[in-house]
Amino acid sequence: MSSNMKAGKMKIGIVCYPTFGGSGVVATELGKALAKGGHEIHFITYSQPSRLDFLNENLFYHEVDIRTYPLFEYPPYELALASKMVSVVKNEKLDLLHVHYAIPHASAAYMAKQILKTQGIFIPFVTTLHGTDITLVGKDASYEPVVTFSINESDGVTAVSKDLRYQTFEFFDITNDIEVIPNFIDLDKFKKQKKDHFKKAICPNDEVLIVHISNFRKVKRIGDVVKIFNNIRREIPAKLLMIGDGPERSGAEELSKKLGIEDDVRFLGKLEAIEEVLSVADLFLMPSEKESFGLAALEAMACEVPVISSNAGGIPELNIDGVTGFLSEVGDVEEMSKNALHILNKENLHTFKENALKRAKEFDISNILPLYENYYRKVIEKSAEKVAI
Ligand code: GMT
């Protein structure tokens, strides 16, 4: 136990993908909030997390050195990560490691834990499951045995929705408990801002503004986004902003051209200040085939934007049908379009916007942060008891 821990504060190492993906965003925002709350936070990643953009005396960043060698066609990242975790735990006297996204972070943490044990250092680790580490990549035979093992060997496991917890028990032979701690939002950052000039620039004739944000992977069903927008645009003047990038982008650009709507669809690529775009949006589209939680939808709701989504995965735990937006079966473009027009009707829009914000407030970071803090303490205490036996 560190001296910090005695004062109620913990020293925590956070491992995540430092990219624009939802798991990296959650890990980074969680670390920032914990640091603001007085805990000492050490990020261990291969590059600076994209949202790690503020200075705090309790926040540290350790870069994983990935050495290449002519023999390696694939540099062994997991080994470099485990070695870095060993040195950070030792040098910084951490109380806990928290790894986000099971592959390969949970197995690297397990390896670090075993190495440290041989040196008389006992470090517990918590694994947070985010989605595709379970529902897509994780259950593939090429990773499944390692994922099952490392979930079962974690000192604590959390999932970002009840559905993801359920899917994990369905797909894997899990003997460990899984705690559901939903994703969260910082309402000081994600709030509707006055950006009238921006709205005017995109929608000069007072068109409604539809927004989609994702990593443009197949599971996001980007084609459905364009088709829904096409149906909306047939009925009312509208513009679509597509934010993010990924393998499905060029196909969606092609589809917009084929439908003759390319002048009303703008692909902006990856953006940092998405809350500014969301501030002027009227509707958010998330027709995903898989979605463990739907963080991008929560970010939209916090900016008072209702959501048209599929009913995949954990989305129904966030978006309430007929209240904050609507849910449809995956691929039901016609129903999604009809529901979008219902929301966009001037008589309904205001109520949906209000409801979206009200719902988002339930996921405010101030409600979720204590769940992580209490869970960490429970895991640290339980593992200290085990060591003492
Ligand atoms: O959505 C993605 O493909 C990115 C992915 C990630 O791991 O970075 O997102 C997953 O984690 C997010 C944060 O917990 C969730 O909000 C997303 O729903 C989840 N994505 C999927 O399950 C497809």
Boltz pocket constraint, residues with backbone or C-beta under 6 A from the ligand:
constraints:
  - pocket:
      binder: B
      contacts: [[A, 20], [A, 21], [A, 22], [A, 23], [A, 24], [A, 26], [A, 101], [A, 129], [A, 130], [A, 131], [A, 132], [A, 160], [A, 183], [A, 215], [A, 217], [A, 219], [A, 290], [A, 291], [A, 292], [A, 293], [A, 294], [A, 295], [A, 296], [A, 313]]
      max_distance: 6.0
